[in-house]
Each structure stands twice: as C-alpha cells, then as structure tokens.
C-alpha cells in the first residue's frame, strides 16, 4: 500500500461499516480467548484504528513495516504504543509477554506468506493465540485488490497451508462477512468488468450515507454470535461462504523452523505486469 491508500484507510476506518463491524466481531473473539488485560500485539497495524480499539481492553502494541502508516497511527492515537518494523524487531521480552496476536488482512500483502507466518510463530510462546483474517475467494478479485497491493485472495484450503506442519492448533477456520456476500460479489463483478473501483484511490472504500452505513454495520456485526459459538464448539457451525476468512490459532509445543514457499503451495500471487495470477 502507498501513502494514498493509507490515507484512505485512515479516513474511513473509524466510521466505515466494514472496519467497525469487523472490530466488533474480533473483539468478542479476543475476549473468548483471553481475559481483559492480556497483552496483545497487532502485526501489520497500518494506521492504527484496530490497535486503538483493542487497547481499550488489552494492553496493545501495534507494529507495521510502513513508517508512513506508523506516523499516522502515532498522530491519531498517541495513547497506544506503535513501532515501525517487523516481528523480528520486537524485543524478546515483549514477545514473551504477548498472549494475543492479531494478523488482520496482512498475509495477502506479502509474496511469501509461509515465511511471514512461520517467523511470527517462532517468536511467540506456548499457548499464545493468533487471530488471522484474509480476503476470501479468487472470484472476488477486482481493482480494489490491485489498488491495495494484494498478492492473492484465499480459499480455506489455501489459508490452512500457511500453518500446515507447524506447532499450531487450529481452533476456528470460517468465512465471515457472509450475510453481505451476494451484494459484494455483484459489485466486485461489475468493477472487474469495468476495471474501475467503486470508491476512493482505486479502492471500493467510500462512506455510505449514515442510515445505510449503520444498517450494513449492523448486518455484518450480527455474525459475531455465530462465530463465537463456532469457536466454543471447536470450529463447528461457521460460515461456508463469505468475503473474508477468519482463523483462530493456538501456539502448541514444538520447534518452529522459519520456512519459505514449498512445492506443495501454489505460486498463486498476482503479477501486476501481466495482470494474472502466476498459477494461471
């Protein structure tokens, strides 16, 4: 993401229905995993609104590789701790204290998601939970993804390859933003045909009128009850389709060897020059 996209996020993430509803869902998931006061690390925190929201219940550190994003986050939320860098730059003492990690719409921004996730897992301690979200469905690929610098959209099977063979217990893997899947799929189909996004700076982000924004937020956030119930039931009963995927993972005992993409994982990232997935 470049400066224009970060500014677009900063302008929308405190009011736009998608950002707000997602935080409401994730907050309930986090409270199911750990009591308030548990230290949380938000990896790929961007311009900081998620970290600021979580910090109301959990001592939170946000980290991102973009210095521009971190500067925006510090200006907007001075009460939250932010750092510029990667997980490798977090002090070992801090990593030892962390009990919750959020990795929210980050993996689609890196060419080698296996490497990034295994690096993260190698730094956290036994019993720490990692909450991952990614955009779902290659059929939803559109100019919105291109503008945000996405390498891929995920299927549940593809996402599970990220932690395959690692010391991880998958407690939940479900789609979400399921109730609005049909309308969003229609919009993405139209923008893909036109090769033109529906919002600002090449994205689909645009704040609807207040009543519509509130209705969309209510509809999306209403998925929280089913998602938490699915987590309580060991992953059963989640959503089979949706615009995004949510995984809840728990670090278990065992050594983590930092790895790179293996032959069993498809070379599925998007080439902006040919405008095709490399697996096509």
N, C-alpha and C positions, 0 to 999 in steps of 0.2 A: 504494500500500500504506500502511496506517496502522500505528500502533505495535504493535497486537496481532499483525498479520501479520509484522512484522519480528521480534517476539519469538518467534513460532512458527518462523520460519526459523532464528533463532539457536539455538533449542532442538534443531533437527533436522539442521542442515546439516553437522555434523561426523560423524554416525553413520548417518543415513538412507541406505538403499541408493541412492536416485536421485542424491543430491548427491555421494556418494563415487564411485560408478561414473562419473558424468559427468566429474568431475575427473580420474579415471584415464585416461579416453579423451582428454580435451582436453590433458592433459599430454603424451601421446605425439604428438598432433598438433603441439603447440607445439615439441617437440624436433625434429620433422621439418622445421620451418620456420626455426628459428634455433638457434644453439649456446647452451648454458648461459651465463649472464652477460649475455645480451642484455636491455636494459631493456624492461619490459612495463608497459602501462597498462591497468588493469581498469576500464572505464567502466560505471557503474551497479553498483558493487561490493556494494551492500547492507550486510549485517552482517559481511562481510569474510573468510569462510572460504575462498572461492576465491582471493582475493588472497594470503592467508597460505600456501596450498598452493603456488601458483605461485612465491612468493617463495623457496621452498627451492632453486629452480634459476635464477630470473630476478629481478634487482632490480625490484621491483614497486611501483607506486603505484596505490592504489585511490581512485576518486572517485565520489561519489554526491550527488544533489541533496537527499537527506534528511539533515538534521542529526542526527535521532534515530538513524538507521542508522549514521552515521559515528561517533557517540559510542559505540554498542555495539561497533563494529569496533575502535575505539582501545582500549577497555577489554579486549577479548578478545585482541587481537593487537598489543600495544604495539611489537613489533619491526618492524611493517610501516608504511609511510608511507600515511596516508589524508588525503584532502582533501574538503571539502564544496563542491560547486558543479557546474558543467557543464564540458564540454570547453573552452568559451570562457575559463574561469578558469585553465586550465593555462598556465604560463609558456611563451612561445615557445621558450626554450632547452631546456626539458624535452621539448616536442613534437619538437624537432629530434633528440633523442637516442633517442626511442622507436623500437623495431624491431618490437614486437608489441603489438597492441591486442586485448583481449577485450571483446566486447559480448554478454554472456550473459543471455538472456531479459530483454532491456531494451526492444526495439523494440515489443513488444506492449503496453507500459505507456504509450505516448505516442500522442496522436491523429494527429500528422503525423510518421510515421517517415521520410519522404523528407527532411524538413528536418533532423532529428536526425542522420541518417547523412551527409548532404552537409556539415553543419557539422563533423562529425568528420573526414571525408575532407579537408576544406580545411585542417586543422591539421597533418596528418601528412606525412611526407616520402616521396619516391620510394623504392619498394622495401619499405616497411613493410607487414606483413601484418595483416589484421583478421580475427579469428575471431568469427563471429556464430552464436548459437543462438536459436531461437524455438520456441514451441509450434506443432505442426502439426495440420492437419485441423479444419475448422469442424465436422465431425461429432462431434468430441470435446469440443465446448463444453459446460460444465457449471457448477454452482455454484462449483466450485473456481476457475474463471476469473473469475467475478464477484467472489468474495471477494478475489482478488489484484489486482483493478483492471485486468484485461486489456481492451484495446480490440478485439483480434482474435486468431484463430489463423490460421496461414499455410498456403498451398499453396506448392510450389516455384516455380510461376509468379509468384505474388503477391510472394514474397520477392525474386525477381530484379528486380522493378520498382523496388526500393529503390535499386539501383545502375545501373539502365539509363541509358545515355548519359553515365555518369561515367567518369573515367580509372581504371578498375579491371579487373584480370584475375581472373576467377573460376576458381580452381584446383580447387575442390571445392564441389559442392552435393548433399547427400544427406540422406535421412531417417536418424535414429538412434533409439535405444530401440525398435528394430524387433522384437526377439525377444519382448518382452512386450506388443506392440501389441494382440493379441487380448484378453487378460485386462483390460488397462486400458480398452480400448474398451467392454467389457461393464460394468465398474464405472462408467464415466462415463455410459453409457446409463441405468443404474439410478438414479444420483444425479440425473441430469437429470429423469427422470420423477418422482422423489420431491421434487425441488427441495430436496435436503438433501445436504450433502457427507459424505464418509466419514471425515473427520479432525477436526483442531482448528481453531478460529477460522474456520469456514466453508470451510476448505481440505480437501484429501484427504491432508494430511500427518499421518501417525501412524506411530510407530516400531513395526514388527512385532517379534515375538519374535526373539531373536538368531539362531537357526538359519535362520529364514525370511528375515530381513534379509540374512544372509550369502549365501544362495542367490540371492536377487534381485540383489544386488550383483554376484555372480559372473556371472550370466546377462547382465546389461546390460553390464558392463565387458568381457565377451568379444567385444563388437562392435569393439573398438579395432583389432584386427589387420586386419579387412576395411576399415575406414575409412581407416587409414593406407595400406594397399595401394592403395585407390582414389585417394588423394591423390597417391601416387607415379606412378600411371598417368594422371594428367591428369584425374581425376574419374570415370573409368570404373569400373563394378563396385560402386557404392554400393548403399544400400538404397532400394527403391522406395516403401516404406511405413514409417511409424513415428510415435511420439508426438511427436517433435521433429524439427526441421530443423537442419542444420549447414552453414554456408558458410565457405569459406576464400577470402579476397580479398586481392589484392596491389595496392597503390597504384602506378599507372603514370604516365607523363609526361602532363601536360596540366593545364589550369586547371580548378578546381572552382568553380562558381557555386552558392552556397547557394540552395536552392530550396524551394518548398513543394509541396503536393499538386497534381498536374497532372490535366487532364480524363481522361487515359488510365488513371489509377489509380482503382479503385473507392472510393467513400465507404463503406468497409467496417467502420467501427468500431461498437462496441456501445453502444447507448443504454440506460443503466441505468434510465431512467424507463419507457420502453415495453418494455424487456427484449427488444429486437430489434436485429439488425444494421441499420444505416441503408440498406444496399443491398437489404434485403428488401422 
